[in-house]
Protein backbone atom coordinates (compact mmCIF):
# COMPACT_ATOMS: atom_id res chain seq x y z
CA UNK A 1 0.00 0.00 0.00
CA UNK A 2 1.04 3.45 -0.66
CA UNK A 3 1.86 5.77 2.22
CA UNK A 4 -1.00 8.07 1.21
CA UNK A 5 -3.59 5.28 1.48
CA UNK A 6 -2.15 4.14 4.82
CA UNK A 7 -2.31 7.68 6.10
CA UNK A 8 -5.87 8.10 4.86
CA UNK A 9 -6.86 4.77 6.47
CA UNK A 10 -5.27 5.87 9.76
CA UNK A 11 -7.24 9.15 9.64
CA UNK A 12 -10.50 7.25 9.00
CA UNK A 13 -9.74 4.87 11.89
CA UNK A 14 -9.09 7.81 14.21
CA UNK A 15 -12.28 9.54 13.11
CA UNK A 16 -14.26 6.34 13.60
CA UNK A 17 -12.67 5.81 17.04
CA UNK A 18 -13.53 9.38 18.05
CA UNK A 19 -17.12 8.96 16.84
CA UNK A 20 -17.46 5.72 18.82
CA UNK A 21 -16.04 7.42 21.93
CA UNK A 22 -18.38 10.40 21.51
CA UNK A 23 -21.32 8.01 21.13
CA UNK A 24 -20.24 6.05 24.25
CA UNK A 25 -19.90 9.24 26.31
CA UNK A 26 -23.29 10.49 25.06
CA UNK A 27 -25.04 7.21 25.88
CA UNK A 28 -23.33 7.08 29.29
CA UNK A 29 -24.35 10.66 30.03
CA UNK A 30 -27.95 9.97 28.97
CA UNK A 31 -28.14 6.88 31.17
CA UNK A 32 -26.65 8.82 34.09
CA UNK A 33 -29.17 11.61 33.58
CA UNK A 34 -32.01 9.09 33.46
CA UNK A 35 -30.77 7.47 36.68
CA UNK A 36 -30.59 10.87 38.40
CA UNK A 37 -34.13 11.74 37.30
CA UNK A 38 -35.44 8.46 38.68
CA UNK A 39 -33.71 9.08 42.01
CA UNK A 40 -35.14 12.60 42.12
CA UNK A 41 -38.62 11.26 41.42
CA UNK A 42 -38.31 8.62 44.17
CA UNK A 43 -37.15 11.27 46.62
CA UNK A 44 -40.03 13.55 45.62
CA UNK A 45 -42.54 10.73 46.20
CA UNK A 46 -41.06 9.97 49.61
CA UNK A 47 -41.22 13.67 50.48
CA UNK A 48 -44.86 13.88 49.44
CA UNK A 49 -45.71 10.84 51.60
CA UNK A 50 -43.95 12.38 54.58
CA UNK A 51 -45.77 15.68 54.06
CA UNK A 52 -49.15 13.94 54.00
CA UNK A 53 -48.21 12.03 57.18
CA UNK A 54 -47.21 15.30 58.85
CA UNK A 55 -50.52 16.90 57.84
CA UNK A 56 -52.44 13.93 59.28
CA UNK A 57 -50.48 14.07 62.55
CA UNK A 58 -51.03 17.84 62.84
CA UNK A 59 -54.75 17.34 62.28
CA UNK A 60 -54.85 14.63 64.93
CA UNK A 61 -52.92 16.82 67.38
CA UNK A 62 -55.33 19.72 66.80
CA UNK A 63 -58.24 17.36 67.46
CA UNK A 64 -56.64 16.15 70.69
CA UNK A 65 -55.92 19.73 71.75
CA UNK A 66 -59.56 20.67 71.27
CA UNK A 67 -60.68 17.58 73.21
CA UNK A 68 -58.29 18.37 76.07
CA UNK A 69 -59.46 21.98 76.11
CA UNK A 70 -63.09 20.80 76.15
CA UNK A 71 -62.46 18.39 79.02
CA UNK A 72 -60.89 21.16 81.11
CA UNK A 73 -63.92 23.45 80.82
CA UNK A 74 -65.81 23.88 84.13
CA UNK A 75 -69.18 23.35 82.45
CA UNK A 76 -68.01 20.04 81.02
CA UNK A 77 -66.77 18.93 84.43
CA UNK A 78 -70.10 19.88 86.03
CA UNK A 79 -72.00 17.87 83.40
CA UNK A 80 -69.78 14.85 84.04
CA UNK A 81 -70.37 15.14 87.79
CA UNK A 82 -74.13 15.23 87.23
CA UNK A 83 -74.05 12.42 84.66
CA UNK A 84 -72.00 10.13 86.90
CA UNK A 85 -73.97 11.07 90.03
CA UNK A 86 -70.94 12.14 92.02
CA UNK A 87 -71.27 14.21 95.17
CA UNK A 88 -68.67 16.77 94.23
CA UNK A 89 -68.93 20.49 94.68
CA UNK A 90 -66.52 23.42 94.50
CA UNK A 91 -64.48 23.94 97.67
CA UNK A 92 -65.48 26.67 100.08
CA UNK A 93 -63.10 29.49 100.87
CA UNK A 94 -62.36 28.28 104.41
CA UNK A 95 -62.23 24.58 103.52
CA UNK A 96 -58.99 22.63 103.90
CA UNK A 97 -58.73 19.19 102.34
CA UNK A 98 -56.12 16.71 103.50
CA UNK A 99 -55.19 13.85 101.22
CA UNK A 100 -53.75 10.59 102.37
CA UNK A 101 -50.35 9.84 101.03
CA UNK A 102 -46.78 9.20 102.00
CA UNK A 103 -45.39 11.26 104.77
CA UNK A 104 -42.65 13.66 103.70
CA UNK A 105 -40.41 12.19 106.42
CA UNK A 106 -40.37 8.85 104.57
CA UNK A 107 -38.00 10.28 102.03
CA UNK A 108 -35.61 11.54 104.71
CA UNK A 109 -34.98 8.10 106.23
CA UNK A 110 -31.78 6.27 105.49
CA UNK A 111 -31.94 3.76 102.70
CA UNK A 112 -32.09 0.11 103.48
CA UNK A 113 -30.48 -2.63 101.43
CA UNK A 114 -33.67 -3.09 99.42
CA UNK A 115 -33.53 -2.31 95.77
CA UNK A 116 -36.76 -1.01 94.31
CA UNK A 117 -37.55 -1.90 90.72
CA UNK A 118 -37.21 1.11 88.41
CA UNK A 119 -40.43 2.84 87.54
CA UNK A 120 -41.59 2.36 84.02
CA UNK A 121 -41.90 5.56 82.03
CA UNK A 122 -45.38 6.27 80.79
CA UNK A 123 -46.18 7.78 77.44
CA UNK A 124 -48.38 10.87 78.01
CA UNK A 125 -49.35 10.97 74.33
CA UNK A 126 -50.83 7.50 74.61
CA UNK A 127 -52.90 8.51 77.62
CA UNK A 128 -54.17 11.63 75.86
CA UNK A 129 -55.33 9.46 72.96
CA UNK A 130 -57.05 7.18 75.47
CA UNK A 131 -58.90 10.19 76.90
CA UNK A 132 -60.14 11.20 73.47
CA UNK A 133 -61.25 7.66 72.66
CA UNK A 134 -62.97 7.24 76.03
CA UNK A 135 -64.76 10.53 75.58
CA UNK A 136 -65.99 9.46 72.14
CA UNK A 137 -67.49 6.29 73.61
CA UNK A 138 -69.57 8.15 76.21
CA UNK A 139 -73.21 8.89 75.36
CA UNK A 140 -74.03 12.47 74.45
CA UNK A 141 -76.08 14.32 77.09
Secondary structure, DSSP 8 states (H G I E B T S, - for coil): --HHHHHHHHHHHHHHHHHHHHHHHHHHHHHHHHHHHHHHHHHHHHHHHHHHHHHHHHHHHHHHHHHHHHHTSHHHHHHHHHHHT-------TT---------GGGGGS---S----------HHHHHHHHHHHHHHS---
